[in-house]
Structure formats: structure tokens, C-alpha cells
Amino acid sequence: MLKLIESLNAPNPSVSDAIVANFLGLSALDSNKPIIGSSGALPFLLKTLKILGNIKGSQAKQDALRALYNISIFPPNISLVLETDLVPYLMNSLGDMEVSERILSILSNVVSTPEGRKAISIAPDAFPILVDVLNWTDSPGCQEKASYILMVMAHKAYGDRQAMIEAGIVSSLLELTLLGSTLAQKRASRILEVLRVDKGKQVSENFSGNTSAAVSAPICGSSSSSTNPNGTSNDCLVEEEDMMSEERKAVKQLVQQSLQNNMRRIVKRANLPQDFVPSEHLKSLTASSTSKSLPF
């Protein structure tokens, strides 16, 4: 079939569409997946997608995506997928609601291998794009698949977790745990848990470092430092209390910012007037929040 399409000086669209449909039917069988993957069909299917990219309602485009999904189910085919520029192309195509869910299905297969995860993470604006999908409340299927991709990547790589945080994933996950489908809520909660553990380790390391510094500081060990009846330096206690006070202030500020951003996002997604929730009201809502509200 590939030789046939390559032998035509001016490929007939009908012939090309028929070959794509054949690949879709054949790729449904597990025994055919490795054969099709190694046959050179992947570049042909990608080329078809690019040609039909801006054509709405194209059956051949849908068939090509479904065939790519079937082929990518077979893990050894992922390395063949990565030899093309399929992943960057799919990432850039997210946003076209006609094909986004099928694209995310393919990426859900790609993310199953280490090299696949790396290919996704280095694609331009990969995490901002995927985080944006989490906000598509009108497409729960896309939310579920995007949260799966992010969940797998969050569990596997610290660098990817940091990139997710920088892309603003926390507020999107908070919204998803409230408004998403049951499956999306579970996946969002698991991502938040991973991020929370990371944050806990950072706080623990910082606290240990600050404690060591306080113990070795001359003021704490000097004879001029006053001590309480238990033998503890008052200066050290004051220093530690000040440090904890600053940490509490930082935590409170993070909580307030997270809740305010989440509320504004919900208002925006609901197409409500921007003054629907005045800023002063938002402040009053978040003023009593505690560190228990932190997502990480």
C-alpha cells in the first residue's frame, strides 16, 4: 500500500484515504501492530494529518488518528513514533476540539515509556498546553486524559513536577477536584498529593538547614545570652519563633493567592461578570484559611 501511494506522481486523495482506512482496520489486530509500525506507515499517517490539518469533518483525519492510537498501543512502536515529529505536531494541534480527545489518547500511550515522557516534556509549551486542557469543563474526556498524562509524568520526574507548578497547575487541579468527573477528580488529587510530598520535603530540608544555622550561631552559644530555667537560650527561642512566624505568613499568603486565583478562574469559566465576586469579598473568604488548604 505504501509503495502504491509513493508510486503515484500526483497521489489521488481517494486512494490515500482508502489506504488510511485500511491501516486503521489492520491496526486493530495486536499481531499487526508491530508489522505496521515497522513498515514505514507512521510517516505516511503523519503526512496525511498535516495535509488534512485545517479541513473540518475529514473522515481520513479521524481514521489516521485512530490508526496512530492503535499502533502506539504496542510499546516498542513508541520509539518509532519518536523518530518522527508526531509528538510536537500533536501538542500544537491540541485546542482543535474535533481531534483533541483522540490526540490525548495517543499521548496517553506515548507517556507509558521513559523516552515518550521525555519527548512530551521537551515539546514547546507542553505543560502550559496540558494544564490548559484541565480547564476544559465542557470536555470531561479531554480533562481525564490530560490529567492521566500529567499524573504519570508527575510520578516519574521531579523536573516535570516543577515545570507543572510553574505552568500554574495547582489552581487548575483544585478546580478539577471540585468540578471534574469522578475519574478526573481522583487523578487531580493524586497529582496534588505528589506535589504536596515534594513541598513537604522542601520545607523539612529548609527547616533542618535553618535549625543547624541557629545552633551554630555565636549568639546562641555566647555566655552573654540569657537562658530560661530549662537552659534554652531566649535569643534562640525568639529567633526560632520569628522564623516560624515568617513561614506562617508565607503559607497564609500562598493559600489566599491560590483560593483567589481559583475563584477568579471559576468565575471566568462560568462567563460571569468580572465584578461578580468583588476582590474585597474574596479577601474575606480567604482570610480565615489555614495551611490545611494548601494543595502541596
C-alpha positions in Angstrom: 0.0 0.0 0.0 2.8 2.4 0.8 4.6 1.6 -2.5 1.3 2.3 -4.3 0.9 5.7 -2.8 4.6 6.6 -3.3 4.5 5.5 -7.0 1.8 8.0 -7.9 3.2 11.2 -9.3 0.1 13.1 -8.0 -1.4 11.0 -5.2 -5.1 10.6 -5.6 -6.8 11.7 -2.3 -9.3 8.9 -2.6 -6.5 6.3 -2.8 -4.8 7.9 0.1 -8.0 8.0 2.2 -8.6 4.3 1.4 -5.1 3.3 2.5 -5.5 5.2 5.8 -8.8 3.3 6.3 -7.0 0.0 5.6 -4.3 0.8 8.1 -7.0 1.6 10.7 -8.7 -1.7 10.2 -5.5 -3.7 10.2 -4.0 -2.0 13.2 -6.9 -3.2 15.3 -5.3 -6.6 15.5 -2.5 -6.9 18.0 -0.5 -9.2 15.8 -0.4 -6.4 13.1 0.7 -3.6 15.3 4.5 -4.4 15.2 4.3 -5.1 11.4 2.6 -1.8 10.6 4.8 0.2 13.0 8.0 -1.0 11.3 6.6 -0.8 7.7 7.0 3.0 7.4 3.3 3.7 7.9 3.9 6.2 10.7 5.4 9.0 8.4 2.6 8.4 5.9 -0.1 8.8 8.6 1.6 11.9 10.0 1.8 13.4 6.5 -1.9 12.7 6.0 -2.7 14.5 9.2 -0.6 17.6 8.2 -2.3 17.7 4.7 -5.8 17.4 6.3 -5.0 19.6 9.3 -7.3 22.5 8.6 -10.1 20.5 6.9 -13.1 20.1 9.2 -15.1 16.9 9.3 -12.5 14.9 7.4 -13.0 11.2 7.9 -9.5 10.4 6.8 -8.1 12.6 9.5 -10.1 10.8 12.2 -9.0 7.4 10.7 -5.4 8.5 10.7 -5.6 9.5 14.4 -7.3 6.2 15.3 -4.7 4.2 13.4 -1.9 6.0 15.2 -3.6 5.3 18.5 -3.8 1.6 17.7 -0.2 1.4 16.6 1.1 3.3 19.7 -0.6 0.8 22.0 2.3 -1.6 21.2 5.2 -0.2 23.4 8.1 -1.0 21.0 6.4 1.2 18.4 6.8 4.3 20.6 10.5 4.6 19.7 9.3 4.6 16.0 6.8 7.3 16.8 9.5 9.4 18.3 11.6 9.2 15.1 9.0 11.4 13.5 7.8 14.9 14.7 4.4 13.4 15.7 4.6 14.5 19.3 5.3 18.2 18.7 2.6 18.2 16.0 0.0 16.6 18.2 0.8 19.1 21.1 0.4 22.0 18.7 -2.9 20.6 17.5 -4.4 20.5 20.9 -7.2 23.0 21.0 -9.0 21.8 18.0 -11.9 20.2 19.8 -12.7 18.0 16.8 -9.5 16.0 17.3 -8.2 16.9 20.8 -9.5 13.8 22.6 -8.0 11.4 20.0 -4.7 13.3 20.3 -4.7 13.0 24.1 -5.4 9.2 23.7 -2.3 8.8 21.6 -0.2 10.9 24.0 -1.6 8.6 26.8 0.2 5.7 25.1 3.3 7.7 24.4 3.7 8.7 28.1 4.0 5.0 29.0 7.7 4.9 28.2 10.6 7.0 29.5 11.6 8.2 26.1 8.0 9.1 25.4 7.7 11.2 28.6 10.9 13.0 27.7 9.6 13.8 24.2 6.4 15.3 25.7 8.3 17.3 28.3 10.6 18.9 25.8 7.9 19.8 23.3 7.4 23.6 23.3 5.0 24.8 25.9 4.0 21.2 26.6 3.0 21.7 30.2 1.1 25.0 29.8 -0.9 23.3 26.9 -1.7 20.3 29.0 -2.6 22.4 32.1 -4.9 24.5 29.9 -6.8 21.3 28.9 -7.6 20.7 32.6 -9.8 23.8 32.4 -11.9 22.5 29.6 -15.0 21.8 31.7 -17.1 21.3 28.5 -14.9 18.3 27.6 -14.6 15.9 30.5 -12.9 13.2 28.3 -10.1 15.6 27.5 -9.7 16.5 31.2 -9.5 12.9 32.2 -6.9 12.1 29.6 -4.8 15.2 30.2 -4.9 14.5 34.0 -3.7 11.0 33.3 -0.7 12.2 31.2 0.2 14.7 33.9 -0.3 12.2 36.7 2.2 9.7 35.1 4.7 12.4 34.4 4.4 13.9 37.9 5.1 10.4 39.4 8.1 9.8 37.3 10.2 13.1 37.3 10.9 15.9 39.7 11.8 18.3 36.9 8.4 17.7 35.3 6.7 18.4 38.6 8.5 21.7 38.9 7.5 22.6 35.3 3.9 21.8 36.1 3.9 24.1 39.1 5.4 26.9 37.0 2.7 26.4 34.4 0.1 27.1 37.1 -1.2 23.5 37.5 -2.2 23.9 41.2 -5.2 26.2 40.7 -6.4 24.0 37.7 -6.2 20.9 39.8 -8.1 22.5 42.7 -10.9 23.4 40.3 -10.8 19.9 38.8 -11.2 18.3 42.2 -14.4 20.3 42.7 -15.9 20.4 39.2 -14.4 17.5 37.3 -15.7 14.0 36.6 -15.1 11.3 39.3 -12.1 9.9 37.4 -10.6 13.4 36.7 -11.1 14.3 40.4 -9.2 11.2 41.5 -6.3 11.8 39.1 -6.1 15.5 40.1 -6.0 14.5 43.8 -3.1 12.1 43.1 -1.1 14.8 41.4 -1.7 17.2 44.2 -0.6 14.6 46.7 2.7 14.1 44.8 3.2 17.9 44.7 2.4 18.1 48.4 5.0 15.5 49.3 7.6 17.4 47.3 6.7 20.6 49.1 6.9 18.8 52.5 10.4 17.6 51.7 11.5 21.1 50.8 10.1 22.6 54.0 11.7 19.8 56.0 15.1 20.4 54.4 14.8 24.2 54.8 13.8 23.8 58.5 16.7 21.4 59.1 19.1 23.8 57.5 17.8 26.8 59.5 17.9 24.9 62.7 21.6 23.9 62.1 22.4 27.5 61.4 20.7 28.7 64.6 22.5 26.2 66.8 25.9 27.2 65.4 25.3 30.9 65.5 27.6 32.7 68.0 24.8 34.5 69.7 23.2 31.2 70.8 26.3 29.9 72.3 27.7 33.1 73.9 27.9 33.4 77.6 26.1 36.8 77.3 22.9 35.1 76.0 20.3 34.8 78.7 18.8 31.4 79.3 15.4 30.3 80.6 15.0 27.9 83.6 15.2 25.0 81.2 18.6 26.0 79.9 17.5 27.2 76.5 18.7 30.4 75.1 16.0 33.1 75.0 17.6 34.6 71.9 17.4 31.3 70.1 13.7 30.9 71.1 12.9 34.4 69.8 14.9 33.7 66.6 13.0 30.4 66.0 9.6 32.0 66.8 10.4 34.8 64.3 11.3 32.2 61.7 8.2 30.2 62.2 6.1 33.4 62.1 7.6 34.3 58.7 6.8 30.8 57.5 3.2 31.0 58.7 2.8 34.4 56.9 4.2 32.9 53.7 1.9 29.9 54.0 -1.1 32.1 54.6 -0.3 34.3 51.6 0.1 31.2 49.4 -3.3 29.9 50.5 -5.0 33.2 49.8 -3.4 33.6 46.4 -4.4 30.0 45.4 -8.0 30.4 46.5 -8.4 33.8 44.9 -7.0 32.6 41.6 -9.2 29.6 41.7 -12.3 31.7 42.3 -11.4 34.1 39.5 -10.9 31.1 37.2 -14.3 29.6 38.1 -16.0 33.0 37.5 -14.3 33.4 34.2 -15.2 29.8 33.1 -18.8 30.5 34.0 -18.8 33.6 31.8 -20.0 35.7 34.7 -19.3 39.5 35.0 -15.8 40.2 36.3 -17.3 42.1 39.2 -19.5 39.2 40.2 -17.1 38.4 43.1 -15.6 41.6 44.3 -12.0 41.5 45.4 -12.8 42.6 48.9 -15.3 39.7 49.2 -12.6 37.3 48.0 -10.3 38.6 50.7 -12.9 38.0 53.4 -13.5 34.4 52.1 -9.8 33.6 52.3 -8.9 35.5 55.4 -9.7 32.6 57.7 -7.9 29.9 55.6 -5.2 27.7 57.2 -2.3 25.7 55.9 -4.7 22.7 55.6 -6.0 24.3 52.4 -2.6 24.1 50.7 -2.6 21.7 47.8 1.1 20.9 48.2 
